Structure formats: C-alpha cells, structure tokens
Amino acid sequence: MTSDSHSDSYAEAGVDITAGYRAVELMARHVERTRTPGVVSGLGGFGGLFAPEVAGMERPILVSGTDGVGTKLKLAFALDRHDTVGVDCVAMCVNDIVCSGARPLFFLDYIACGKNVPERIEQIVAGIAEGCVQAGAALIGGETAEMPGFYPEDEYDLAGFAVGMVDEAKMMKNEALPGDVVIGLASSGVHSNGFSLVRRVFDMDPEALGTHYPELGRTLGEALIEPTKIYVRPILALAEAVDVKAVSHITGGGLYENLPRALPAGLGMRIDTAAIARPPIFDLIAREGDIPERDMYNTFNMGLGMAVVVSPDDVDGALSALAAAGEPGTVIGEVTASEGIEL
C-alpha cells in the first residue's frame, strides 16, 4: 500500500483513505486461509488472478453466481455482530452454482458502508473467508466502498460473486423423470431469505433479540443470525457416487418457487413435509406473526436447505454418500408426471 497516500479534503468529505488501508491489513490473514493452488495474485492488484486446473476435462464450463445477504444485515446491525453474514454471502452464491455440479473456484466480495471501521470490516471478511474455506473456494479480491451520506455510519451492504467450473459431461442437467426420488438436506435455520417478513414479525431491538426462548434453546437473535449452511462438499461427493438428476437450492420463495426450478417442463413433485425436520424457529415465526402455512412454505426453506433428485435405484447409494460426507439426507418425496408442487 502507498504509505504517503492521504487527502485532508477527502477526509473532510467523510472518506478516510487510511482506514481502507488499515482494513486491508487486518483482513489479509483471513484471506490467506482461503488460498488454493489456483491463486495467482495477492491483495492490492486491480484484478484477482486465478489459473484453473482443466486437465482431464473434455469441455470445461464456467458457472457463476452472485447474491447478497439482504435485510438479514439489519439483524447484524441490531446485534452488532458481523462475523457470520459473510458466510451467508458466500453460501448464497456457491450453493447456487453447485446445483449445476460446479466446484467453486473463487469468490469476490463487495462491501459498501457509511463509515469504514477497519475492525468491523475485518469481522465481515473473516466470515467471508470462513464461507470460502467451507466451500473450497479462494477469496481472490473484493472492494470496500466508503459512501458517507449514502449509508448510515453504522450500516453497510454486502454482496458477492463466485465462479465455479464443471466438465460439461458431468453437469447436472435437470433430467428428472416421473417416479424419481427426492432427497432432502436439512437447513441450519432461516438461512438468508425471508428476513423482511421476519423483521415484520419480530422487533429487531437488542432487548427483544436477547429474549431466550425455551423451544429454541437460545436467544431469538442467536437463532436468527445462524449462518446459511454451505452444501458444496456433500453435493460434490454425492455427484461422484451416483447419477444426480437435479439439485435445487431452497432460497427466497421457499419450496413452491425453488423446487420447480430443478424440473423439466411438465413435471412436478409430491413432498411429504412430515419427513422434513422443521427447526423450531419456523413455528415461532408462524405463531408470532399469525402466518398461514401456505405462506410459510412460499417464503422460507422450512428446514429444507437443498433437494436432490436421483433414480429409485440410486437412493441407497445416495444416502450412504451423503452420510459419509457428513450431511445426512432424508427421502422426502418423488417426482410426478403433473406440474406443480404438492405438499
């Protein structure tokens, strides 16, 4: 970094250049945790460089995904806890691209804030780095934009971008057939979707968030801030073991919106909701907000983080592979010959 870089005029306008340099110094050790053999560049350049290994691939396909954390950030502000939302940001991107069978290669983040507090930026990036480690992706770059007057001093926005790669022959091409079996992978809670509704139901002040609920076994804030589970490793392990017909990441819009995205036109799914272990946070949201069951399943994941489709002959092998990868699966339904999701 340029040690003699300083602008009094810019500082008077609310932008502290030196705080940006300090933030980069603090985040460097977290970024280093994510380093993989393909990383070519270090921090500070104008672009992140990555050399993918394509040996043995007939036709490498790049798969990209971008997303943010959404209004879950309001929860982080209220709790003054910033070390988990980075995991959410990574998860929202890599969980999408692994639905194509792609292995995440690298990730970049974008943090826009009203005031650059280096220690807070470090916490955010520490979470991003943790998400990257879980996904096996390298954090090769990012941007921290200090925007006084645009964001309040104590608030920020967080978004990211991931790129993965898969051999075209191994891509998951949504080739489900009627009678195929749907296997569910459990969510860790609300993940990072539906928080506009969560915020309408619950008061986001620290006292309310600090309320302990016996059914949750912890405070409301602790249950809600639980980061999104990253499914990259178990899904890739599953793809090595059996022929995976389709994968669906259950995000905003819940089961009704996301399950059909894994199906060819004209097909549907019949899902046994009793087979999905529902975290108690969803019962609390429904009760406190007087939210109809249909709306809950059309907003939240309701305990289903990912759904995978395999042929009936591959069910036992799929369940064994998932268990070996540390992410047990449960048979939750089947593909039907008529459109629509039946719960």
C-alpha atoms as a printed R data frame, in Angstrom:
    type eleno elety resid chain resno       x       y       z
1   ATOM     1    CA   MET     A     1   0.000   0.000   0.000
2   ATOM     2    CA   THR     A     2   1.096   3.610  -0.575
3   ATOM     3    CA   SER     A     3   2.126   4.890   2.855
4   ATOM     4    CA   ASP     A     4   2.113   8.575   1.809
5   ATOM     5    CA   SER     A     5  -1.437   8.470   0.409
6   ATOM     6    CA   HIS     A     6  -3.659  10.883   2.324
7   ATOM     7    CA   SER     A     7  -6.232  13.504   1.399
8   ATOM     8    CA   ASP     A     8  -7.408  16.000   4.012
9   ATOM     9    CA   SER     A     9 -10.123  17.248   1.659
10  ATOM    10    CA   TYR     A    10 -11.478  13.738   1.072
11  ATOM    11    CA   ALA     A    11 -11.378  13.075   4.822
12  ATOM    12    CA   GLU     A    12 -13.406  16.256   5.432
13  ATOM    13    CA   ALA     A    13 -15.977  14.866   2.975
14  ATOM    14    CA   GLY     A    14 -16.226  11.729   5.100
15  ATOM    15    CA   VAL     A    15 -13.923   9.259   3.340
16  ATOM    16    CA   ASP     A    16 -10.865   8.054   5.269
17  ATOM    17    CA   ILE     A    17  -8.417   6.533   2.783
18  ATOM    18    CA   THR     A    18  -6.072   5.378   5.527
19  ATOM    19    CA   ALA     A    19  -8.912   3.428   7.182
20  ATOM    20    CA   GLY     A    20  -9.230   1.497   3.947
21  ATOM    21    CA   TYR     A    21  -5.558   0.574   4.056
22  ATOM    22    CA   ARG     A    22  -5.883  -0.494   7.685
23  ATOM    23    CA   ALA     A    23  -8.877  -2.688   6.823
24  ATOM    24    CA   VAL     A    24  -6.863  -4.451   4.115
25  ATOM    25    CA   GLU     A    25  -4.029  -5.091   6.580
26  ATOM    26    CA   LEU     A    26  -6.467  -6.610   9.082
27  ATOM    27    CA   MET     A    27  -8.224  -8.827   6.537
28  ATOM    28    CA   ALA     A    28  -5.029 -10.218   4.977
29  ATOM    29    CA   ARG     A    29  -4.705 -13.151   7.404
30  ATOM    30    CA   HIS     A    30  -8.310 -14.165   6.790
31  ATOM    31    CA   VAL     A    31  -7.867 -14.062   3.030
32  ATOM    32    CA   GLU     A    32  -4.748 -16.233   3.313
33  ATOM    33    CA   ARG     A    33  -6.868 -19.002   4.909
34  ATOM    34    CA   THR     A    34  -8.734 -19.377   1.624
35  ATOM    35    CA   ARG     A    35  -5.712 -19.680  -0.648
36  ATOM    36    CA   THR     A    36  -5.873 -22.608  -3.091
37  ATOM    37    CA   PRO     A    37  -3.344 -23.826  -5.697
38  ATOM    38    CA   GLY     A    38  -5.030 -21.840  -8.484
39  ATOM    39    CA   VAL     A    39  -4.489 -18.425  -6.893
40  ATOM    40    CA   VAL     A    40  -2.023 -16.326  -8.890
41  ATOM    41    CA   SER     A    41  -2.397 -12.843  -7.405
42  ATOM    42    CA   GLY     A    42  -2.339 -11.351  -3.933
43  ATOM    43    CA   LEU     A    43  -4.236  -8.462  -2.368
44  ATOM    44    CA   GLY     A    44  -3.846  -4.969  -3.770
45  ATOM    45    CA   GLY     A    45  -3.952  -5.513  -7.521
46  ATOM    46    CA   PHE     A    46  -6.586  -4.249  -9.909
47  ATOM    47    CA   GLY     A    47  -7.891  -7.742 -10.607
48  ATOM    48    CA   GLY     A    48  -7.901 -11.140  -8.940
49  ATOM    49    CA   LEU     A    49  -5.998 -13.745 -10.941
50  ATOM    50    CA   PHE     A    50  -6.799 -17.444 -10.922
51  ATOM    51    CA   ALA     A    51  -5.427 -20.315 -13.029
52  ATOM    52    CA   PRO     A    52  -7.966 -23.170 -13.075
53  ATOM    53    CA   GLU     A    53  -6.853 -26.788 -13.463
54  ATOM    54    CA   VAL     A    54  -8.602 -28.167 -16.539
55  ATOM    55    CA   ALA     A    55  -6.577 -31.341 -17.085
56  ATOM    56    CA   GLY     A    56  -8.843 -34.301 -17.748
57  ATOM    57    CA   MET     A    57 -11.834 -32.180 -18.696
58  ATOM    58    CA   GLU     A    58 -13.250 -32.538 -22.187
59  ATOM    59    CA   ARG     A    59 -15.132 -29.242 -22.170
60  ATOM    60    CA   PRO     A    60 -14.781 -27.096 -19.037
61  ATOM    61    CA   ILE     A    61 -17.846 -24.969 -18.304
62  ATOM    62    CA   LEU     A    62 -17.655 -21.936 -16.035
63  ATOM    63    CA   VAL     A    63 -20.658 -21.447 -13.759
64  ATOM    64    CA   SER     A    64 -21.130 -18.128 -11.967
65  ATOM    65    CA   GLY     A    65 -23.439 -16.821  -9.285
66  ATOM    66    CA   THR     A    66 -23.938 -13.543  -7.470
67  ATOM    67    CA   ASP     A    67 -26.048 -12.607  -4.474
68  ATOM    68    CA   GLY     A    68 -26.170 -10.587  -1.284
69  ATOM    69    CA   VAL     A    69 -27.291 -11.069   2.289
70  ATOM    70    CA   GLY     A    70 -30.432  -8.955   2.030
71  ATOM    71    CA   THR     A    71 -32.203  -7.498   5.036
72  ATOM    72    CA   LYS     A    72 -30.653 -10.068   7.355
73  ATOM    73    CA   LEU     A    73 -27.988  -7.379   7.626
74  ATOM    74    CA   LYS     A    74 -30.431  -5.378   9.772
75  ATOM    75    CA   LEU     A    75 -30.163  -8.197  12.306
76  ATOM    76    CA   ALA     A    76 -26.370  -7.979  12.257
77  ATOM    77    CA   PHE     A    77 -26.586  -4.234  12.888
78  ATOM    78    CA   ALA     A    78 -29.002  -4.701  15.792
79  ATOM    79    CA   LEU     A    79 -26.833  -7.392  17.388
80  ATOM    80    CA   ASP     A    80 -23.603  -5.604  16.476
81  ATOM    81    CA   ARG     A    81 -22.337  -8.950  15.251
82  ATOM    82    CA   HIS     A    82 -20.651  -9.010  11.860
83  ATOM    83    CA   ASP     A    83 -18.666 -12.269  11.697
84  ATOM    84    CA   THR     A    84 -21.421 -14.520  10.304
85  ATOM    85    CA   VAL     A    85 -23.088 -12.592   7.470
86  ATOM    86    CA   GLY     A    86 -20.035 -13.206   5.283
87  ATOM    87    CA   VAL     A    87 -20.781 -16.933   5.468
88  ATOM    88    CA   ASP     A    88 -24.324 -16.164   4.297
89  ATOM    89    CA   CYS     A    89 -23.000 -14.164   1.368
90  ATOM    90    CA   VAL     A    90 -20.708 -16.942   0.188
91  ATOM    91    CA   ALA     A    91 -23.381 -19.588   0.748
92  ATOM    92    CA   MET     A    92 -25.978 -17.797  -1.353
93  ATOM    93    CA   CYS     A    93 -23.563 -17.868  -4.299
94  ATOM    94    CA   VAL     A    94 -21.821 -21.244  -4.029
95  ATOM    95    CA   ASN     A    95 -24.974 -23.181  -3.122
96  ATOM    96    CA   ASP     A    96 -26.475 -21.938  -6.369
97  ATOM    97    CA   ILE     A    97 -23.574 -22.845  -8.623
98  ATOM    98    CA   VAL     A    98 -23.134 -26.319  -7.119
99  ATOM    99    CA   CYS     A    99 -26.671 -27.062  -8.342
100 ATOM   100    CA   SER     A   100 -25.036 -27.409 -11.769
101 ATOM   101    CA   GLY     A   101 -22.386 -29.732 -10.383
102 ATOM   102    CA   ALA     A   102 -19.749 -26.995 -10.489
103 ATOM   103    CA   ARG     A   103 -16.891 -26.881  -7.994
104 ATOM   104    CA   PRO     A   104 -16.428 -23.293  -6.732
105 ATOM   105    CA   LEU     A   105 -13.059 -21.842  -7.728
106 ATOM   106    CA   PHE     A   106 -13.009 -18.321  -6.375
107 ATOM   107    CA   PHE     A   107 -15.069 -15.610  -4.727
108 ATOM   108    CA   LEU     A   108 -15.053 -11.806  -4.690
109 ATOM   109    CA   ASP     A   109 -16.922  -9.563  -2.259
110 ATOM   110    CA   TYR     A   110 -18.298  -6.037  -2.314
111 ATOM   111    CA   ILE     A   111 -18.814  -4.121   0.925
112 ATOM   112    CA   ALA     A   112 -20.382  -0.659   0.803
113 ATOM   113    CA   CYS     A   113 -20.514   1.250   4.064
114 ATOM   114    CA   GLY     A   114 -21.292   4.655   5.504
115 ATOM   115    CA   LYS     A   115 -18.078   4.710   7.511
116 ATOM   116    CA   ASN     A   116 -15.086   2.418   7.147
117 ATOM   117    CA   VAL     A   117 -14.400   0.982  10.584
118 ATOM   118    CA   PRO     A   118 -11.443  -1.357   9.905
119 ATOM   119    CA   GLU     A   119 -12.209  -3.708  12.788
120 ATOM   120    CA   ARG     A   120 -15.801  -4.160  11.579
121 ATOM   121    CA   ILE     A   121 -14.671  -4.739   8.001
122 ATOM   122    CA   GLU     A   122 -12.262  -7.363   9.345
123 ATOM   123    CA   GLN     A   123 -15.135  -9.196  11.057
124 ATOM   124    CA   ILE     A   124 -17.166  -9.194   7.840
125 ATOM   125    CA   VAL     A   125 -14.238 -10.527   5.795
126 ATOM   126    CA   ALA     A   126 -13.474 -13.139   8.461
127 ATOM   127    CA   GLY     A   127 -16.973 -14.526   7.832
128 ATOM   128    CA   ILE     A   128 -16.478 -14.407   4.078
129 ATOM   129    CA   ALA     A   129 -13.194 -16.278   4.460
130 ATOM   130    CA   GLU     A   130 -14.863 -18.919   6.640
131 ATOM   131    CA   GLY     A   131 -17.528 -19.419   3.978
132 ATOM   132    CA   CYS     A   132 -14.867 -19.740   1.300
133 ATOM   133    CA   VAL     A   133 -12.979 -22.337   3.341
134 ATOM   134    CA   GLN     A   134 -16.167 -24.352   3.774
135 ATOM   135    CA   ALA     A   135 -16.805 -24.164   0.027
136 ATOM   136    CA   GLY     A   136 -13.213 -24.833  -1.019
137 ATOM   137    CA   ALA     A   137 -13.090 -21.514  -2.882
138 ATOM   138    CA   ALA     A   138 -10.360 -18.886  -2.832
139 ATOM   139    CA   LEU     A   139 -11.126 -15.295  -1.861
140 ATOM   140    CA   ILE     A   140  -9.113 -13.542  -4.563
141 ATOM   141    CA   GLY     A   141 -10.384  -9.979  -4.352
142 ATOM   142    CA   GLY     A   142 -13.055  -7.555  -3.329
143 ATOM   143    CA   GLU     A   143 -13.980  -3.930  -2.824
144 ATOM   144    CA   THR     A   144 -14.741  -1.847   0.226
145 ATOM   145    CA   ALA     A   145 -16.521   1.379  -0.726
146 ATOM   146    CA   GLU     A   146 -16.922   4.090   1.887
147 ATOM   147    CA   MET     A   147 -20.028   6.088   0.935
148 ATOM   148    CA   PRO     A   148 -20.843   8.762   3.540
149 ATOM   149    CA   GLY     A   149 -24.279  10.274   3.139
150 ATOM   150    CA   PHE     A   150 -25.472   7.262   1.178
151 ATOM   151    CA   TYR     A   151 -25.391   4.714   4.014
152 ATOM   152    CA   PRO     A   152 -25.719   5.483   7.734
153 ATOM   153    CA   GLU     A   153 -22.374   5.345   9.525
154 ATOM   154    CA   ASP     A   154 -23.214   2.107  11.350
155 ATOM   155    CA   GLU     A   155 -24.657   0.268   8.333
156 ATOM   156    CA   TYR     A   156 -23.312  -1.453   5.238
157 ATOM   157    CA   ASP     A   157 -24.361  -3.632   2.345
158 ATOM   158    CA   LEU     A   158 -22.675  -6.877   1.402
159 ATOM   159    CA   ALA     A   159 -22.750  -8.778  -1.873
160 ATOM   160    CA   GLY     A   160 -20.532 -11.308  -3.583
161 ATOM   161    CA   PHE     A   161 -19.729 -13.187  -6.749
162 ATOM   162    CA   ALA     A   162 -18.494 -16.747  -7.211
163 ATOM   163    CA   VAL     A   163 -17.195 -18.681 -10.186
164 ATOM   164    CA   GLY     A   164 -17.062 -22.457 -10.401
165 ATOM   165    CA   MET     A   165 -16.221 -24.991 -13.081
166 ATOM   166    CA   VAL     A   166 -17.538 -28.358 -14.208
167 ATOM   167    CA   ASP     A   167 -16.859 -30.667 -17.122
168 ATOM   168    CA   GLU     A   168 -19.857 -30.455 -19.428
169 ATOM   169    CA   ALA     A   169 -20.241 -34.246 -19.347
170 ATOM   170    CA   LYS     A   170 -20.707 -34.114 -15.563
171 ATOM   171    CA   MET     A   171 -23.142 -31.210 -15.418
172 ATOM   172    CA   MET     A   172 -26.455 -31.752 -13.654
173 ATOM   173    CA   LYS     A   173 -28.918 -31.041 -16.429
174 ATOM   174    CA   ASN     A   174 -32.312 -31.285 -14.674
175 ATOM   175    CA   GLU     A   175 -33.192 -34.613 -16.296
176 ATOM   176    CA   ALA     A   176 -35.639 -35.849 -13.662
177 ATOM   177    CA   LEU     A   177 -38.320 -38.383 -14.624
178 ATOM   178    CA   PRO     A   178 -41.654 -39.266 -13.013
179 ATOM   179    CA   GLY     A   179 -41.012 -41.710 -10.172
180 ATOM   180    CA   ASP     A   180 -37.563 -40.346  -9.363
181 ATOM   181    CA   VAL     A   181 -36.907 -39.828  -5.666
182 ATOM   182    CA   VAL     A   182 -36.381 -36.503  -3.902
183 ATOM   183    CA   ILE     A   183 -33.830 -36.455  -1.082
184 ATOM   184    CA   GLY     A   184 -33.714 -33.504   1.284
185 ATOM   185    CA   LEU     A   185 -30.744 -31.949   3.081
186 ATOM   186    CA   ALA     A   186 -31.560 -30.092   6.280
187 ATOM   187    CA   SER     A   187 -31.199 -26.347   6.635
188 ATOM   188    CA   SER     A   188 -29.499 -24.708   9.605
189 ATOM   189    CA   GLY     A   189 -32.457 -22.383  10.141
190 ATOM   190    CA   VAL     A   190 -33.815 -19.364   8.298
191 ATOM   191    CA   HIS     A   191 -30.589 -19.038   6.263
192 ATOM   192    CA   SER     A   192 -30.631 -15.667   4.471
193 ATOM   193    CA   ASN     A   193 -34.115 -15.382   2.997
194 ATOM   194    CA   GLY     A   194 -37.439 -14.046   4.189
195 ATOM   195    CA   PHE     A   195 -35.987 -11.518   6.613
196 ATOM   196    CA   SER     A   196 -38.288  -8.728   5.508
197 ATOM   197    CA   LEU     A   197 -41.105 -10.886   6.889
198 ATOM   198    CA   VAL     A   198 -39.046 -11.879   9.947
199 ATOM   199    CA   ARG     A   199 -38.489  -8.202  10.696
200 ATOM   200    CA   ARG     A   200 -42.212  -7.523  10.422
201 ATOM   201    CA   VAL     A   201 -42.937 -10.290  12.930
202 ATOM   202    CA   PHE     A   202 -40.238  -9.507  15.495
203 ATOM   203    CA   ASP     A   203 -38.965  -6.279  16.948
204 ATOM   204    CA   MET     A   204 -35.311  -6.048  15.956
205 ATOM   205    CA   ASP     A   205 -34.170  -4.120  19.038
206 ATOM   206    CA   PRO     A   206 -31.407  -5.729  21.132
207 ATOM   207    CA   GLU     A   207 -33.692  -6.418  24.106
208 ATOM   208    CA   ALA     A   208 -36.173  -8.417  22.018
209 ATOM   209    CA   LEU     A   209 -33.388 -10.239  20.212
210 ATOM   210    CA   GLY     A   210 -31.844 -11.106  23.575
211 ATOM   211    CA   THR     A   211 -35.020 -12.881  24.722
212 ATOM   212    CA   HIS     A   212 -34.392 -16.557  25.455
213 ATOM   213    CA   TYR     A   213 -36.983 -18.969  24.056
214 ATOM   214    CA   PRO     A   214 -37.018 -22.472  25.590
215 ATOM   215    CA   GLU     A   215 -38.130 -24.063  22.306
216 ATOM   216    CA   LEU     A   216 -35.112 -22.532  20.566
217 ATOM   217    CA   GLY     A   217 -32.666 -23.398  23.327
218 ATOM   218    CA   ARG     A   218 -31.090 -19.977  22.840
219 ATOM   219    CA   THR     A   219 -31.981 -16.349  22.278
220 ATOM   220    CA   LEU     A   220 -34.046 -15.192  19.330
221 ATOM   221    CA   GLY     A   221 -31.090 -13.264  17.939
222 ATOM   222    CA   GLU     A   222 -28.815 -16.291  18.117
223 ATOM   223    CA   ALA     A   223 -31.352 -18.428  16.261
224 ATOM   224    CA   LEU     A   224 -31.931 -15.854  13.532
225 ATOM   225    CA   ILE     A   225 -28.261 -14.955  12.947
226 ATOM   226    CA   GLU     A   226 -27.329 -18.643  12.427
227 ATOM   227    CA   PRO     A   227 -25.473 -18.594   9.077
228 ATOM   228    CA   THR     A   228 -26.595 -20.382   5.949
229 ATOM   229    CA   LYS     A   229 -25.323 -23.916   5.616
230 ATOM   230    CA   ILE     A   230 -22.900 -24.494   2.726
231 ATOM   231    CA   TYR     A   231 -23.623 -27.718   0.830
232 ATOM   232    CA   VAL     A   232 -20.786 -27.751  -1.694
233 ATOM   233    CA   ARG     A   233 -18.745 -30.654  -0.345
234 ATOM   234    CA   PRO     A   234 -21.638 -33.104   0.232
235 ATOM   235    CA   ILE     A   235 -23.237 -32.326  -3.145
236 ATOM   236    CA   LEU     A   236 -19.941 -32.851  -4.984
237 ATOM   237    CA   ALA     A   237 -19.333 -36.064  -3.029
238 ATOM   238    CA   LEU     A   238 -22.829 -37.233  -3.946
239 ATOM   239    CA   ALA     A   239 -22.203 -36.489  -7.623
240 ATOM   240    CA   GLU     A   240 -19.121 -38.709  -7.520
241 ATOM   241    CA   ALA     A   241 -21.126 -41.597  -6.077
242 ATOM   242    CA   VAL     A   242 -24.368 -41.626  -8.092
243 ATOM   243    CA   ASP     A   243 -26.050 -40.033 -11.077
244 ATOM   244    CA   VAL     A   244 -27.686 -36.914  -9.673
245 ATOM   245    CA   LYS     A   245 -30.627 -35.912 -11.852
246 ATOM   246    CA   ALA     A   246 -31.202 -32.432 -10.405
247 ATOM   247    CA   VAL     A   247 -30.449 -30.207  -7.427
248 ATOM   248    CA   SER     A   248 -32.486 -27.331  -6.007
249 ATOM   249    CA   HIS     A   249 -31.249 -24.724  -3.538
250 ATOM   250    CA   ILE     A   250 -34.196 -23.601  -1.386
251 ATOM   251    CA   THR     A   251 -33.896 -19.827  -1.072
252 ATOM   252    CA   GLY     A   252 -36.334 -16.906  -1.308
253 ATOM   253    CA   GLY     A   253 -39.777 -18.106  -2.370
254 ATOM   254    CA   GLY     A   254 -39.439 -21.308  -0.378
255 ATOM   255    CA   LEU     A   255 -40.381 -24.741  -1.657
256 ATOM   256    CA   TYR     A   256 -43.095 -23.575  -4.036
257 ATOM   257    CA   GLU     A   257 -40.739 -21.361  -6.011
258 ATOM   258    CA   ASN     A   258 -37.457 -23.259  -5.908
259 ATOM   259    CA   LEU     A   259 -38.350 -26.933  -6.296
260 ATOM   260    CA   PRO     A   260 -39.815 -26.458  -9.812
261 ATOM   261    CA   ARG     A   261 -36.529 -24.897 -10.969
262 ATOM   262    CA   ALA     A   262 -34.938 -28.364 -10.779
263 ATOM   263    CA   LEU     A   263 -37.538 -29.991 -13.024
264 ATOM   264    CA   PRO     A   264 -38.137 -30.277 -16.770
265 ATOM   265    CA   ALA     A   265 -41.298 -28.605 -18.030
266 ATOM   266    CA   GLY     A   266 -44.463 -30.588 -17.353
267 ATOM   267    CA   LEU     A   267 -43.254 -32.360 -14.206
268 ATOM   268    CA   GLY     A   268 -43.904 -31.699 -10.542
269 ATOM   269    CA   MET     A   269 -43.102 -33.024  -7.063
270 ATOM   270    CA   ARG     A   270 -45.050 -34.566  -4.230
271 ATOM   271    CA   ILE     A   271 -43.319 -33.693  -0.956
272 ATOM   272    CA   ASP     A   272 -44.008 -35.238   2.463
273 ATOM   273    CA   THR     A   273 -43.462 -32.266   4.753
274 ATOM   274    CA   ALA     A   274 -43.556 -34.573   7.790
275 ATOM   275    CA   ALA     A   275 -40.267 -36.047   6.549
276 ATOM   276    CA   ILE     A   276 -38.574 -32.632   6.777
277 ATOM   277    CA   ALA     A   277 -37.239 -31.828  10.246
278 ATOM   278    CA   ARG     A   278 -38.576 -28.317  10.856
279 ATOM   279    CA   PRO     A   279 -36.384 -26.116  13.079
280 ATOM   280    CA   PRO     A   280 -38.466 -24.567  15.883
281 ATOM   281    CA   ILE     A   281 -37.696 -21.036  14.697
282 ATOM   282    CA   PHE     A   282 -40.247 -21.509  11.907
283 ATOM   283    CA   ASP     A   283 -43.032 -22.489  14.310
284 ATOM   284    CA   LEU     A   284 -42.193 -19.400  16.363
285 ATOM   285    CA   ILE     A   285 -42.320 -17.131  13.300
286 ATOM   286    CA   ALA     A   286 -45.645 -18.604  12.191
287 ATOM   287    CA   ARG     A   287 -47.176 -18.297  15.649
288 ATOM   288    CA   GLU     A   288 -45.961 -14.802  16.476
289 ATOM   289    CA   GLY     A   289 -46.778 -13.465  13.011
290 ATOM   290    CA   ASP     A   290 -50.047 -15.381  12.525
291 ATOM   291    CA   ILE     A   291 -48.701 -16.513   9.152
292 ATOM   292    CA   PRO     A   292 -50.629 -19.173   7.176
293 ATOM   293    CA   GLU     A   293 -48.821 -22.445   6.495
294 ATOM   294    CA   ARG     A   294 -49.018 -21.877   2.739
295 ATOM   295    CA   ASP     A   295 -47.235 -18.536   3.079
296 ATOM   296    CA   MET     A   296 -44.553 -20.055   5.300
297 ATOM   297    CA   TYR     A   297 -43.719 -22.667   2.664
298 ATOM   298    CA   ASN     A   298 -43.730 -19.976  -0.033
299 ATOM   299    CA   THR     A   299 -41.321 -17.729   1.885
300 ATOM   300    CA   PHE     A   300 -38.917 -19.836   3.953
301 ATOM   301    CA   ASN     A   301 -36.954 -23.065   3.474
302 ATOM   302    CA   MET     A   302 -38.885 -24.626   6.412
303 ATOM   303    CA   GLY     A   303 -35.955 -26.902   7.238
304 ATOM   304    CA   LEU     A   304 -35.122 -27.959   3.671
305 ATOM   305    CA   GLY     A   305 -31.834 -26.433   2.557
306 ATOM   306    CA   MET     A   306 -31.280 -28.434  -0.623
307 ATOM   307    CA   ALA     A   307 -33.274 -31.037  -2.534
308 ATOM   308    CA   VAL     A   308 -31.626 -33.583  -4.835
309 ATOM   309    CA   VAL     A   309 -33.282 -35.915  -7.314
310 ATOM   310    CA   VAL     A   310 -32.000 -39.422  -8.031
311 ATOM   311    CA   SER     A   311 -33.450 -42.547  -9.595
312 ATOM   312    CA   PRO     A   312 -35.047 -45.094  -7.233
313 ATOM   313    CA   ASP     A   313 -32.132 -47.477  -7.845
314 ATOM   314    CA   ASP     A   314 -29.643 -44.888  -6.566
315 ATOM   315    CA   VAL     A   315 -31.389 -43.937  -3.326
316 ATOM   316    CA   ASP     A   316 -29.370 -46.204  -1.021
317 ATOM   317    CA   GLY     A   317 -26.097 -45.178  -2.626
318 ATOM   318    CA   ALA     A   318 -27.028 -41.519  -2.405
319 ATOM   319    CA   LEU     A   319 -27.948 -41.713   1.274
320 ATOM   320    CA   SER     A   320 -24.695 -43.555   2.043
321 ATOM   321    CA   ALA     A   321 -22.605 -40.995   0.147
322 ATOM   322    CA   LEU     A   322 -24.269 -38.072   1.913
323 ATOM   323    CA   ALA     A   323 -23.830 -39.665   5.327
324 ATOM   324    CA   ALA     A   324 -20.157 -40.306   4.588
325 ATOM   325    CA   ALA     A   325 -19.785 -36.632   3.612
326 ATOM   326    CA   GLY     A   326 -21.225 -35.567   6.972
327 ATOM   327    CA   GLU     A   327 -24.561 -34.324   5.624
328 ATOM   328    CA   PRO     A   328 -27.274 -36.964   6.150
329 ATOM   329    CA   GLY     A   329 -30.121 -36.955   3.663
330 ATOM   330    CA   THR     A   330 -33.755 -37.968   4.023
331 ATOM   331    CA   VAL     A   331 -36.194 -39.213   1.407
332 ATOM   332    CA   ILE     A   332 -38.900 -36.533   1.299
333 ATOM   333    CA   GLY     A   333 -40.881 -37.206  -1.876
334 ATOM   334    CA   GLU     A   334 -40.992 -38.068  -5.544
335 ATOM   335    CA   VAL     A   335 -41.202 -36.520  -8.978
336 ATOM   336    CA   THR     A   336 -44.690 -36.602 -10.505
337 ATOM   337    CA   ALA     A   337 -45.967 -36.541 -14.056
338 ATOM   338    CA   SER     A   338 -48.076 -33.419 -13.483
339 ATOM   339    CA   GLU     A   339 -46.853 -29.876 -12.956
340 ATOM   340    CA   GLY     A   340 -46.909 -28.235  -9.557
341 ATOM   341    CA   ILE     A   341 -45.646 -28.814  -6.047
342 ATOM   342    CA   GLU     A   342 -47.897 -30.866  -3.788
343 ATOM   343    CA   LEU     A   343 -47.093 -30.575  -0.100
